[in-house]
């Protein structure tokens, strides 16, 4: 696709994935309009974007339909990245999770439909699968989410498909599997890799909730961005597609690998009680992504971690090996 002639809107543009996507689309020559309520996003993430004349930013909330109707004028593609993102936080605040994720998606879809947007690409999650034992996770398998976050994401996927079938709006849902990389925040509600990186910087031991045998399909941000660009280029519509590395790793092995890369094997791995809502095992069957949008991940966990750590060291002038 020639992005030079496209006006693209990104919700959650100041967030981890949204800001990386913003930078990539600007590099492709697109005109990018970013919106974010800055609840969890940060304008620091858009530092590069603000230097580009083809970028404009609006502070606003996806729960405000009138705001969206105004911003969605003359937009070709919407990337809907804004979300209530934390599984543990959704267990504590299910109403907030539903309000942002489900009501927010309805507003995005209604604004896109009324403003004649060509395509909406939605950031879904592997959390929709729940803890079903079948591996790898396939898009057509039974989905039994075990957290309010997973339930909300599943409902949003259904709305995406319904708006395609009923209104003819081109929609596609990308089910992300445990994305990590630059700009991911170190907070109690972040992904485990960002949290552990913070521990490593502070020379603190790494804590694992559970026995460490939990496995995940950690997917590097650059592969996720590649998938989003491919989703815009190809004609797939009304589809749900897994986006993952396709290679699971246990949390114990992940922690060991991280400590090895930064040469801090002196730090300990400590096991704690499991958390409610956490899924035991998850990794993606990505054959549909290959078939429909020609997606092939380029980063395994070790390569992704090395690239992430290099970025962090350069960005903050920190030697992670000290």
N, C-alpha and C positions, 0 to 999 in steps of 0.2 A: 504493500500500500504506500502511496505517496502521501505522507503526513503533512507535507508542505501546505496543502490546500485545505486542511482540516481544522475546524474549531472544536477543541476537546475540553470537556469539563470533568474535573476530578473532585469528587466529594472526599473529605478527609485528606485533603492535599498536604496538610502540615504534619501528617502522621508518618510512621515508619515506612509503610509500603507506599502510601500516597505520594510522599515527597520523592522517593526513588523513581516512581513512575513519572512524576512531573518532570524530573531532570531528563529522563530518557526520551520522553516525547518532545521536549524542547530541542534536544539534540537531533531528533528526527525532523525538525523543522515545523512542528505543529504550533498552532496558537493555543495556549493552554490557559484555561480559567480555573483557578483553584478556589474551593470553598472549605471552610473548617470553622467550628465553633471554639477551637483551641482549648477544649476541655482536657484532652490528652495529647493533642498535637502541639507542635512548637514552631514558631516562626523561624527559629534557628535552623530547622530542617530545610527551609526554603531559601537559605542564604544565596545559593547559586542561582536559583530560579529568579529571584528579584533583580538580578543583574541582566536578565534577558528581556528585551523589549516586547517579546511575544507572550509574556506572562503577566497575568493580572490576578489579584487575590481579593476575595470578599469574605469577611467574617460573617458567618451566619450558620443557622441550624437547619438540618434536614427535616426537622419536625415543623418547620414554618413553610407551609405550602406556598404562600404568597411570595415569599423570598425566592423560592425555587422557580416559580413561574416567571419571575422577572429575570433571573439569571440564566434560565435555560433557552432564552431566545437565540435563534440562529446557531444552535449547537448541533454538531454532527454526531458525536459519540460521547456518551457519559460513562465514565468509570466510577462505579459506586464502591468506594473503599471505606467511607465513614461507618463507624460501628461502635457499639459497646463491646469491647474485645476480650474481656477477661472471664474465663470460665469460673474461677473461684469467686470473683466479684458478682457474677450473675447468680450464684447460689445465695449470696447475701442480699442481692437487690434484684429479684426477678422482674418486678414491675418496671424498673428503669431499663433493664435489658430489653424487655418487650417494647417499651415505648420508643427507644432509639432504633432498635433493629427492625422491628416489624412495621410500626407506624411510619418510621423514617423511609423504609423501602416503598411503602405504598405512596408516600408523597413523591418520591423520586420517579416512580413509574407513572403516576398521574401527570406530573409535570412534563415528563418526556413524551407521553402520549399526546398531551394537549399542545405541546410546542413542536411536534413533528420531528423529534430526535430520531435519527436513523437506527442507532443501536445502543443498548445499555449492557455493559459488562459488569457483572456483580462478583464481589469478593465473598465467596462462601467458605466453608470450613469442613475439615474432616470430622469435626465434632458431631456432625449429623449422623454418623454411623453408629455412635454409641459404643458399647462394649461387646458387640456381637463377635463370636470367636473366629469367624471365617476370615482368613487372610490369603492374599492381599485384599484390600477393600476395592470392590467394583461398583461402578455407578448404579448398576441395576439390582444390587443386592438389597436386602431388607435393612431399613434404617430405624434404629431405636435410640435416639439421643437420650443421654442420662443427665443432662444439665439444662437449665433454662437457656443458656447460650446456644447449645446445640439445637434445642427445640425452635428457638427463634430463627436460626440460620436455615433450618429445614422449611419452616413456614415461608421464609423469604424466597427460597428456591421455587417453591410451589407458586408463589405469586409471579415470579419471573416467567415461568412456563405458561401460566394462565394468561398473562398479558400478551404473550406472543400468540397464543392460540385464539384468544377472543378478540384482541384489538390489532393483531398483525405487527406489533412492536417487536423488532429484532432484539432478543435478549439471550444472554449466555451466562451461566453461572460457573465460575472456576472454584473448585473445592481445594483450597490451599491445605497443605499438610505441613504444619509446624515450621513456619517461615522464620529465618534468622538472618542477621546481617547488619550492615551499617545503619545507624540511627535508631536501632531498637533500644528502648529505654531499659535501664537497670532499676526496676522497682519490684515490690512484692507481687505485682500482678503481671509482670512481663513474662516473656518466654524464658525457659530455664537457661538457655545459653547466655542471654544478656545478664541474667542474675549471677550466673557463675563467673562470667567475665568480671563483673563488679567485685565478686569475692576474690578472684585472682589478683586484681589490681590492689586490693587492700590486704593481700596475703592472708586471707581467711579460708578456712576449710569449706569444702563444697557439701551442701546438704541435699540429700535425696529423700523425697517422700515415698515411702514404701521400701521394697527389698532390692531395688535397683535393677530388677529384671524387666521392668516396664520398657517397652520398645516403641520407638517413634521413627517417622520418616522425615527427618529434619531436612528442609529444603532451602537452598540458598536464595537470597533475595534476587540475585541476577537472573536466575532461572525463572522465578516468578514474574519478573518484569518481561522477560522474553515471551512467556506464555500470554501475557496481557497484550503485547504488541501483535502476536500471532492471532489472537482471538479477534482483533479488529480487522486483520487482513483477510481472514477466511470467512466464508459464507455461513458457517454453522450458526443456527439460530434455534431457540427453544431447547437448547442442550445444556446438560450438566456434565462437567468434565473435571476429573481429578488432575491436580497439579502437584506433583511430588517428585522426590528424587528417585523413588522406586527402590530404595535400599534401606531397610530398617537397621537401627542400632539401639542397644539397650542403654539405659541411663548410666549404668556403671561403666560401660565401655566408652560412652561419650565423655564422661567426666575424666576417665583415664586418658583419653586421647587429648582433651583440652590441656591437661596438666603436662602431658608429654610435649605438645607443640611449644608451650611457653617454658619448658624445662623447669617446672615447679612440682616435681613428683614428691617433694617434701610435704606439700599440703595434703591433708587427709580427706577422705570421702566418708561422710557421716550419714547414717540412715535414720530417718525419723518416721513417724506414723503416716500412713497414707492419707490423702486429702479426699473429701467427698467430691464426686463429680469427675475425678480423674479416670481416664480410660487406660486399660492395662496395655493393650497392644494395638498398633495402627501403622499400616503402611499401604501405599497406593499402588494399584494396578493402573499404569499410565498408558496402556495400549490405545485407549480411546483418544487420548490427547494426541498421540502420534498419528492416528488415522484421520482425525477431523481437522486439527490445526497444525500438524507436523511438528509437534513439540518434542524435543529431546533434551533432557537435562544435561548440562555440561559440568556441573559441580557435584562431586560426592562430598560427604561430610568433612573429610580431612582437607580437601582443597578449599571448600567454602570457609571453614574455620580459619585456615591460614590466610586467606584473602581478607576476611573480616578483621582478624587481629592486626594485619598489616595496615589496613585502613585506620583502625583505632589508634595505633601507635603514631601514624603520621598526622592524624587529625588533632590529637591531644598531646603530641610530643611526649609520649610515655613509652618507656622500654618495658614491655610486659614480662621480660625475662629477669628483671631485677626484683 
